[in-house]
Amino acid sequence: MNLTQAFRDLVQIGITLTGEQDVETLLERILTEARRFTRAEAGTLFLRDGELLRFSVVQNDKLAKELGHEEMRRRLQAEPLNLRELSLAGHVALTGDILNLHDTYMIPPDRPYAFDPRSDTRLSYRTQSILVVPLQDPAHNILGVLELINALERGRVVPFDSQYETLVRSLASQAAVALRNARLEDLSFKDALTDVYNRRYFAVRMEEEFKRHCRFGEPLSLALVDLDHFKEINDRFGHRAGDEALRDVSQLLVKHSRSFSIVTRWGGDEFAIILVNTSKAGGLTYAERIRNVIELHRFTHAPITVSLGVASLPEDATTIDDLIVAADRALYDAKRLGRNRVAVP
């Protein structure tokens, strides 16, 4: 490995990470870059949450090839680790040390950390070499832990070169600063009640996606969602029930949207979803699926339905403002025609 070139690359990566505002994208990128540097077959990024370490990003090339990406993620996303229990990541989160182990199955019993092989057994996988590094900011706060698994050389698993340690710690420190900044930015872009993005973030991302559409010709759709008869929920059950309904609907929207779709609270009982690289037909399919999911969901106080308006570039508009107007007009039509339906311009 050319360390001089690697450190030059590191500076560029640091600039890229600092400019990334979306936390999920940032975390994926951190793990991807760390694996690229170290030629790691797999990796996990944990975020610290009080006394717990939560699985945030998991990547594993071997299992992804065998199971597919979604199934790989589903199987690897385990319960959070308690810092009081012996584990490699927990030890690093508490001490700030780096662990570089040649074989996780050969850890002496007198060490203050241990490897739990149950996940390996369940997945018919073998975690052999491992490099575990803290995500530590300049104030020495440990925000999470980066685990790199099975360094590869000509297709064989080898130990992680000790030269990687300084490199990966530097990357992890940059990542910690970027993560802290992104979290602060995230707070200013999040709606306090529903925890989805707010209208300010909608405006920023819509501008970005519109530029991408103009440059590359990618389709772009917008879905506006309005809760039917929302005032009746507030009147019958009180504003707390109304708030709960809005939170439930927002969670359903996030759960049933693709990871790169942007779910935002448009205002009151309306939501706006930017459907990136999605054609008009795809936008309609999405909207009908969301309408059906919400109609079938068992809400706490009363059944809820939604009306949706969908508009797309380039079919329905040539500017952002025109796209919003077209989606809003379609939403009005959906409500005028009886609610609990999808309409287009």
C-alpha positions as CSV (number, residue, x, y, z in Angstrom):
1,M,0.0,0.0,0.0
2,N,1.3,3.5,-0.9
3,L,0.8,5.4,2.4
4,T,1.6,8.8,0.9
5,Q,-1.0,8.4,-1.8
6,A,-3.5,7.0,0.8
7,F,-3.1,10.0,3.0
8,R,-3.6,12.3,0.0
9,D,-6.8,10.4,-0.8
10,L,-7.8,10.8,2.9
11,V,-7.7,14.6,2.6
12,Q,-10.1,14.4,-0.4
13,I,-12.4,12.0,1.4
14,G,-12.5,14.3,4.4
15,I,-13.6,17.2,2.2
16,T,-16.3,15.0,0.6
17,L,-17.5,13.7,4.0
18,T,-17.7,17.2,5.5
19,G,-19.9,18.3,2.6
20,E,-22.4,15.4,3.0
21,Q,-25.6,16.6,4.7
22,D,-27.6,13.4,4.7
23,V,-26.7,11.3,7.7
24,E,-27.6,7.9,6.1
25,T,-25.6,8.6,3.0
26,L,-22.7,9.8,5.1
27,L,-22.6,6.7,7.1
28,E,-22.7,4.4,4.1
29,R,-19.9,6.4,2.5
30,I,-17.7,6.2,5.6
31,L,-17.9,2.4,5.7
32,T,-17.4,2.1,1.9
33,E,-14.3,4.3,2.0
34,A,-12.8,2.5,5.0
35,R,-13.3,-0.9,3.3
36,R,-11.8,0.4,0.1
37,F,-8.6,1.5,1.9
38,T,-8.2,-1.7,3.8
39,R,-9.6,-4.1,1.1
40,A,-12.0,-5.5,3.7
41,E,-14.6,-8.0,2.6
42,A,-17.2,-6.7,5.1
43,G,-17.8,-4.1,7.7
44,T,-20.2,-2.7,10.3
45,L,-20.7,0.9,11.5
46,F,-22.2,1.3,15.0
47,L,-23.6,4.5,16.4
48,R,-23.5,5.1,20.2
49,D,-26.8,5.7,21.8
50,G,-26.2,6.1,25.6
51,E,-25.2,2.7,26.9
52,L,-26.0,1.0,23.6
53,L,-24.3,0.6,20.2
54,R,-26.8,0.4,17.4
55,F,-26.1,-1.2,14.0
56,S,-26.2,1.7,11.6
57,V,-24.6,0.4,8.4
58,V,-23.7,-3.2,7.5
59,Q,-21.9,-4.3,4.3
60,N,-20.7,-7.8,3.4
61,D,-19.7,-8.6,-0.2
62,K,-19.7,-12.4,0.3
63,L,-23.2,-12.5,1.9
64,A,-24.6,-9.9,-0.5
65,K,-23.6,-12.1,-3.4
66,E,-25.2,-15.1,-1.8
67,L,-28.3,-13.5,-0.4
68,G,-28.8,-10.2,-2.2
69,H,-28.3,-6.8,-0.6
70,E,-31.6,-6.4,1.2
71,E,-31.6,-9.9,2.7
72,M,-28.0,-9.5,3.7
73,R,-28.9,-6.2,5.5
74,R,-31.9,-7.8,7.2
75,R,-30.0,-10.7,8.6
76,L,-27.0,-8.6,9.8
77,Q,-29.0,-5.9,11.5
78,A,-29.0,-7.4,15.0
79,E,-30.2,-6.2,18.4
80,P,-28.1,-3.3,19.8
81,L,-25.0,-4.1,21.8
82,N,-25.0,-3.2,25.5
83,L,-21.7,-1.6,26.4
84,R,-21.6,-3.5,29.7
85,E,-21.4,-6.8,27.9
86,L,-18.1,-8.1,26.6
87,S,-17.7,-7.3,22.9
88,L,-15.0,-6.0,20.5
89,A,-17.1,-2.9,19.5
90,G,-18.1,-2.2,23.1
91,H,-14.5,-2.3,24.3
92,V,-13.4,0.2,21.7
93,A,-16.4,2.5,22.4
94,L,-15.5,2.6,26.1
95,T,-11.7,2.9,25.8
96,G,-11.0,4.6,22.5
97,D,-8.5,1.8,21.7
98,I,-7.9,0.2,18.3
99,L,-8.2,-3.6,18.1
100,N,-6.4,-5.3,15.2
101,L,-6.9,-9.0,15.6
102,H,-5.6,-11.7,13.2
103,D,-8.2,-14.3,14.2
104,T,-11.3,-13.6,16.3
105,Y,-11.6,-17.2,17.3
106,M,-8.2,-17.2,18.9
107,I,-8.7,-14.4,21.5
108,P,-7.2,-15.4,24.9
109,P,-9.8,-15.7,27.7
110,D,-8.0,-13.1,29.9
111,R,-8.7,-10.2,27.5
112,P,-11.2,-7.5,28.4
113,Y,-13.2,-8.2,25.2
114,A,-14.6,-11.2,23.5
115,F,-16.0,-12.2,20.1
116,D,-19.5,-13.7,19.9
117,P,-19.5,-16.3,17.1
118,R,-23.3,-16.8,17.0
119,S,-23.9,-14.5,14.1
120,D,-21.2,-16.3,12.1
121,T,-22.8,-19.7,12.8
122,R,-26.3,-18.4,11.8
123,L,-25.0,-17.1,8.5
124,S,-22.4,-19.8,7.7
125,Y,-19.7,-17.1,7.7
126,R,-16.3,-16.8,9.4
127,T,-15.1,-13.5,10.8
128,Q,-11.4,-14.0,10.9
129,S,-9.3,-10.8,10.8
130,I,-10.9,-7.7,12.2
131,L,-9.9,-4.0,12.7
132,V,-12.1,-2.1,15.1
133,V,-11.7,1.7,15.4
134,P,-13.5,4.4,17.4
135,L,-15.3,7.3,15.7
136,Q,-13.8,9.9,18.0
137,D,-14.1,13.6,17.5
138,P,-11.4,16.2,18.5
139,A,-13.2,16.7,21.9
140,H,-12.6,12.9,22.5
141,N,-16.3,12.1,22.3
142,I,-16.8,8.6,20.8
143,L,-19.8,8.8,18.5
144,G,-19.6,5.2,17.3
145,V,-17.4,2.4,16.2
146,L,-16.1,1.2,12.8
147,E,-15.5,-2.6,12.4
148,L,-13.7,-3.8,9.3
149,I,-13.8,-7.5,8.7
150,N,-11.6,-10.0,6.7
151,A,-8.8,-8.1,4.8
152,L,-8.5,-9.8,1.4
153,E,-5.3,-10.4,-0.6
154,R,-5.7,-12.3,-3.9
155,G,-9.0,-13.6,-2.6
156,R,-7.6,-15.0,0.6
157,V,-8.3,-13.6,4.1
158,V,-5.2,-12.1,5.7
159,P,-4.5,-10.0,8.8
160,F,-5.0,-6.2,8.5
161,D,-1.7,-4.5,8.0
162,S,-0.7,-2.5,11.1
163,Q,-0.1,0.5,8.7
164,Y,-3.8,0.7,8.2
165,E,-4.4,1.6,11.9
166,T,-3.2,5.2,11.7
167,L,-5.0,5.7,8.3
168,V,-8.3,4.3,9.5
169,R,-8.2,6.2,12.8
170,S,-7.7,9.4,10.8
171,L,-10.6,8.5,8.5
172,A,-12.7,7.7,11.6
173,S,-11.8,11.0,13.2
174,Q,-12.8,12.9,10.1
175,A,-16.0,10.8,9.9
176,A,-16.8,11.7,13.5
177,V,-16.6,15.4,12.8
178,A,-18.7,15.1,9.6
179,L,-21.2,13.0,11.5
180,R,-21.5,15.5,14.3
181,N,-22.0,18.4,11.8
182,A,-24.5,16.4,9.8
183,R,-26.5,15.6,12.9
184,L,-26.7,19.3,13.8
185,E,-27.7,20.1,10.2
186,D,-30.2,17.2,10.4
187,L,-31.9,18.9,13.4
188,S,-32.4,22.1,11.5
189,F,-33.9,20.2,8.6
190,K,-36.3,17.9,10.6
191,D,-39.9,18.5,11.6
192,A,-40.0,18.3,15.4
193,L,-43.4,16.5,15.6
194,T,-43.0,13.8,12.9
195,D,-39.2,13.6,12.6
196,V,-39.4,13.6,8.8
197,Y,-37.7,16.4,6.8
198,N,-39.3,19.9,6.9
199,R,-40.2,22.3,4.1
200,R,-36.8,24.0,4.2
201,Y,-35.1,20.7,3.4
202,F,-37.8,20.0,0.7
203,A,-36.8,23.3,-1.0
204,V,-33.0,22.5,-0.9
205,R,-33.4,18.9,-2.2
206,M,-36.0,19.8,-4.9
207,E,-33.5,22.3,-6.3
208,E,-30.8,19.7,-6.3
209,E,-33.0,17.0,-8.0
210,F,-34.3,19.5,-10.5
211,K,-30.7,20.4,-11.6
212,R,-30.0,16.6,-11.9
213,H,-33.1,16.2,-14.0
214,C,-32.0,19.1,-16.3
215,R,-28.5,17.8,-16.6
216,F,-29.1,14.1,-17.1
217,G,-32.7,13.9,-18.2
218,E,-33.6,11.7,-15.2
219,P,-37.4,11.6,-14.5
220,L,-38.6,13.3,-11.3
221,S,-42.0,12.9,-9.6
222,L,-43.7,14.6,-6.7
223,A,-46.4,13.1,-4.5
224,L,-48.5,15.3,-2.2
225,V,-50.4,13.5,0.5
226,D,-53.2,14.9,2.5
227,L,-55.0,13.1,5.5
228,D,-58.7,12.9,4.8
229,H,-61.0,14.5,7.4
230,F,-58.1,15.2,9.7
231,K,-60.0,18.0,11.6
232,E,-62.5,15.4,12.7
233,I,-59.8,13.4,14.5
234,N,-58.7,16.5,16.4
235,D,-62.4,17.4,17.2
236,R,-63.4,13.9,18.4
237,F,-60.2,12.7,20.1
238,G,-58.2,15.9,20.8
239,H,-55.0,17.3,19.4
240,R,-52.8,14.7,21.0
241,A,-54.6,12.0,19.0
242,G,-54.1,14.2,15.9
243,D,-50.4,14.5,16.6
244,E,-50.2,10.7,17.0
245,A,-51.9,10.2,13.7
246,L,-49.5,12.5,11.9
247,R,-46.5,10.6,13.5
248,D,-48.0,7.2,12.5
249,V,-48.6,8.3,8.9
250,S,-45.1,9.8,8.6
251,Q,-43.6,6.5,9.8
252,L,-45.6,4.6,7.3
253,L,-44.5,6.9,4.5
254,V,-40.8,6.4,5.4
255,K,-41.2,2.7,5.8
256,H,-42.9,2.2,2.5
257,S,-40.7,4.6,0.5
258,R,-37.4,3.8,-1.1
259,S,-34.3,4.9,0.8
260,F,-33.5,7.7,-1.7
261,S,-37.1,9.1,-1.8
262,I,-37.4,12.2,0.3
263,V,-40.3,12.3,2.7
264,T,-41.1,15.8,4.0
265,R,-43.9,17.4,6.1
266,W,-45.4,20.0,3.8
267,G,-47.4,21.6,6.5
268,G,-50.5,20.9,8.7
269,D,-51.7,17.4,7.7
270,E,-49.9,17.4,4.3
271,F,-46.8,15.6,3.3
272,A,-44.6,15.9,0.1
273,I,-42.5,13.1,-1.2
274,I,-39.8,13.8,-3.8
275,L,-39.6,10.6,-5.9
276,V,-36.1,10.7,-7.3
277,N,-35.4,9.1,-10.7
278,T,-39.1,8.0,-10.8
279,S,-41.3,8.2,-13.9
280,K,-44.9,9.2,-13.9
281,A,-46.0,5.5,-14.0
282,G,-43.7,4.8,-11.1
283,G,-45.1,7.7,-9.2
284,L,-48.6,6.5,-9.7
285,T,-47.7,3.0,-8.6
286,Y,-46.0,4.4,-5.4
287,A,-49.0,6.6,-4.6
288,E,-51.5,3.8,-5.0
289,R,-49.4,1.6,-2.7
290,I,-49.1,4.3,0.0
291,R,-52.9,4.9,-0.2
292,N,-53.6,1.2,0.3
293,V,-51.0,0.8,3.1
294,I,-52.6,3.7,5.1
295,E,-56.1,2.5,4.5
296,L,-55.3,-1.0,5.8
297,H,-53.3,0.2,8.8
298,R,-54.9,-0.1,12.3
299,F,-54.5,3.3,13.8
300,T,-55.1,3.8,17.5
301,H,-58.2,6.1,17.5
302,A,-59.9,5.7,14.2
303,P,-59.3,4.6,10.6
304,I,-57.4,7.0,8.4
305,T,-57.3,7.4,4.7
306,V,-55.3,9.8,2.5
307,S,-55.7,11.5,-0.8
308,L,-52.7,11.9,-3.1
309,G,-51.8,14.1,-6.1
310,V,-48.9,13.0,-8.3
311,A,-47.1,15.1,-10.9
312,S,-43.9,14.5,-12.9
313,L,-41.1,16.0,-14.9
314,P,-41.1,16.3,-17.8
315,E,-44.7,15.4,-18.5
316,D,-46.5,17.9,-16.3
317,A,-44.2,20.8,-15.8
318,T,-40.9,22.4,-16.8
319,T,-40.0,24.2,-13.5
320,I,-40.1,23.3,-9.8
321,D,-43.0,25.8,-9.1
322,D,-45.0,24.4,-12.0
323,L,-44.4,20.8,-10.7
324,I,-45.7,21.8,-7.2
325,V,-48.7,23.5,-8.7
326,A,-49.5,20.5,-10.9
327,A,-49.2,18.1,-7.9
328,D,-51.4,20.4,-5.7
329,R,-54.0,20.6,-8.4
330,A,-54.1,16.8,-8.7
331,L,-54.4,16.5,-4.9
332,Y,-57.4,18.9,-5.0
333,D,-59.0,16.8,-7.7
334,A,-58.5,13.6,-5.6
335,K,-60.3,15.3,-2.6
336,R,-63.0,16.7,-4.8
337,L,-63.7,13.3,-6.4
338,G,-64.4,11.6,-3.0
339,R,-61.0,11.3,-1.2
340,N,-59.0,8.1,-0.5
341,R,-57.8,8.1,-4.1
342,V,-54.9,9.1,-6.3
343,A,-55.1,11.7,-9.0
344,V,-52.8,13.2,-11.7
345,P,-53.0,16.5,-13.6
